[in-house]
Amino acid sequence: MPVLSLRITHDGHPLRPVAFSASLVRIGRDPRCEVFLPDPSVSRIHARIECDGDRYYLVDNGSTNGTLVDGRRVDHEEIVSGSTIKVSAFELMVEVIRSCVDPALGQSAGGSPNEPTIRL
């Protein structure tokens, strides 16, 4: 599974980057979301990123204010390296990193596949 890296800015100010190797990443103002965006204009679970094979998809959860990918409002959209996700005043720049797999072990090097590597 590829690693998803997000560089997050709020009103143009950079925040810490986050990286995931999970098949589901929730974005929202609920502190239990993997990408926690503490702003009242962000829905509790605003959107999610799903991994299907080696591709990532952004899925809006019916949020009130919507989600943009590369400037277009979307409900379900493939995201790739270079895509920009906009949620309220937050921008998430996407980088998909193909993980290195050790053929002898049949697994990727790195941490747990279900936990963020770096968290806000």
C-alpha positions in Angstrom: 0.0 0.0 0.0 1.4 3.4 -0.9 2.0 6.0 1.8 -0.2 9.1 1.8 1.6 12.3 2.8 -0.3 15.6 3.4 1.3 19.0 3.8 -1.4 21.1 5.5 -1.8 24.9 5.6 -4.4 27.0 7.3 -5.0 30.5 5.8 -1.6 30.0 4.0 0.3 29.2 7.2 2.1 25.8 7.1 1.3 23.3 9.7 3.1 20.0 10.4 3.0 17.4 7.6 1.2 14.1 8.3 1.8 10.7 6.6 -0.4 7.6 6.7 -0.2 4.1 5.4 -3.8 3.3 6.4 -6.7 2.3 4.0 -9.0 5.0 5.6 -8.1 8.5 6.8 -10.9 10.7 8.2 -10.8 14.5 7.9 -12.8 16.7 10.2 -13.2 18.7 13.4 -13.9 15.6 15.5 -10.7 15.1 17.5 -10.9 11.4 16.7 -10.3 12.1 13.0 -6.8 11.2 11.7 -6.6 14.7 10.2 -8.1 16.9 12.9 -9.0 20.4 11.6 -10.3 22.5 14.5 -12.5 25.0 12.8 -16.3 25.4 13.1 -16.7 25.6 9.3 -15.4 22.0 9.1 -17.9 19.2 9.6 -17.3 16.7 12.4 -16.3 14.1 9.8 -16.0 16.3 6.7 -14.5 13.9 4.3 -12.4 10.7 4.1 -9.6 9.4 2.0 -9.8 5.8 1.0 -7.1 3.6 -0.4 -8.2 1.1 -3.1 -5.2 -1.0 -4.2 -2.5 1.6 -5.1 -4.9 4.5 -5.6 -6.3 7.0 -3.1 -9.8 8.6 -3.4 -11.2 11.6 -1.5 -14.9 11.2 -0.5 -16.9 14.1 0.8 -19.2 12.9 3.6 -22.0 15.2 2.6 -20.4 18.1 4.4 -22.2 21.4 4.6 -19.5 23.5 3.0 -18.1 20.9 0.6 -14.7 19.7 -0.3 -12.6 20.9 -3.3 -9.9 18.9 -5.2 -7.8 21.1 -7.5 -10.4 23.9 -7.3 -13.4 21.7 -8.1 -16.2 20.7 -5.7 -16.3 16.9 -5.5 -18.2 14.1 -3.9 -15.7 11.3 -4.9 -12.4 12.0 -6.7 -9.1 10.2 -7.2 -6.2 12.1 -5.7 -2.6 11.8 -6.8 0.7 13.5 -6.1 0.2 17.2 -6.7 -3.5 17.2 -5.9 -4.7 19.9 -3.5 -7.7 19.3 -1.2 -9.4 22.3 0.2 -11.5 22.1 3.4 -12.7 25.5 4.5 -9.5 27.6 5.2 -7.3 24.4 5.1 -5.4 23.2 2.1 -3.9 19.7 2.1 -1.3 19.1 -0.6 -1.1 15.4 -1.5 1.9 13.3 -2.2 1.6 9.6 -2.7 4.7 7.7 -1.9 5.2 4.2 -3.3 6.4 2.2 -0.3 9.4 -0.1 -0.6 8.5 -3.7 -0.2 10.9 -6.3 1.0 10.1 -9.3 -1.3 11.6 -11.7 1.3 9.2 -10.4 4.0 6.3 -9.5 1.7 5.7 -6.3 3.7 6.6 -2.7 3.7 9.3 -1.2 5.8 8.0 1.2 8.4 5.5 1.6 11.2 2.1 0.2 11.8 -0.2 0.4 8.8 -3.2 1.7 10.8 -1.6 4.6 12.6 -0.4 8.0 11.4 3.4 8.3 11.1 3.1 12.0 12.1 0.1 13.6 13.7 -0.9 17.3 14.1 
